[in-house]
Amino acid sequence: MSQILIPEFGKTKSLLFQDLYFVAKKAPVKSTVKEVTCNICQKGLEDGVSVTAKRIGVNLRLFCQYHLPEE
């Protein structure tokens, strides 16, 4: 909310605008989110297992706590 005073507006000495609301444009949000699951057994957090991301070569693979490869 704000006020704007415009001195010498047309034939009047001044003009006062009150209770102005300036609405900001909402930016559109684009997302490609999907649920994380193990690449081997397809279990995820809703199944009670933890999921870890490992880089194998140039690919990123997701493994649950039971299928996590050794270093």
Contacts in CASP RR format, 6 or more apart in sequence:
PFRMAT RR
TARGET T0000
AUTHOR 0000-0000-0000
METHOD contacts of the structure
MODEL  1
MSQILIPEFGKTKSLLFQDLYFVAKKAPVKSTVKEVTCNICQKGLEDGVS
VTAKRIGVNLRLFCQYHLPEE
1 19 0 8 1.000
1 20 0 8 1.000
1 21 0 8 1.000
2 20 0 8 1.000
2 22 0 8 1.000
3 16 0 8 1.000
3 17 0 8 1.000
3 18 0 8 1.000
3 19 0 8 1.000
3 20 0 8 1.000
4 16 0 8 1.000
4 17 0 8 1.000
4 20 0 8 1.000
5 14 0 8 1.000
5 15 0 8 1.000
5 16 0 8 1.000
5 17 0 8 1.000
6 14 0 8 1.000
6 15 0 8 1.000
6 16 0 8 1.000
6 17 0 8 1.000
7 13 0 8 1.000
7 14 0 8 1.000
8 14 0 8 1.000
9 15 0 8 1.000
35 44 0 8 1.000
35 45 0 8 1.000
35 46 0 8 1.000
36 44 0 8 1.000
36 45 0 8 1.000
36 51 0 8 1.000
36 62 0 8 1.000
37 43 0 8 1.000
37 44 0 8 1.000
37 51 0 8 1.000
37 62 0 8 1.000
38 44 0 8 1.000
38 49 0 8 1.000
38 51 0 8 1.000
38 62 0 8 1.000
38 63 0 8 1.000
38 64 0 8 1.000
38 66 0 8 1.000
38 67 0 8 1.000
39 61 0 8 1.000
39 62 0 8 1.000
39 63 0 8 1.000
39 67 0 8 1.000
40 63 0 8 1.000
40 64 0 8 1.000
40 67 0 8 1.000
41 64 0 8 1.000
41 66 0 8 1.000
41 67 0 8 1.000
43 49 0 8 1.000
43 64 0 8 1.000
44 51 0 8 1.000
44 64 0 8 1.000
45 51 0 8 1.000
49 64 0 8 1.000
49 65 0 8 1.000
49 66 0 8 1.000
50 64 0 8 1.000
50 65 0 8 1.000
51 62 0 8 1.000
51 63 0 8 1.000
51 64 0 8 1.000
52 62 0 8 1.000
52 63 0 8 1.000
52 64 0 8 1.000
52 65 0 8 1.000
52 68 0 8 1.000
53 60 0 8 1.000
53 61 0 8 1.000
53 62 0 8 1.000
53 63 0 8 1.000
54 60 0 8 1.000
54 61 0 8 1.000
54 62 0 8 1.000
54 63 0 8 1.000
54 68 0 8 1.000
54 69 0 8 1.000
55 61 0 8 1.000
56 69 0 8 1.000
63 69 0 8 1.000
END
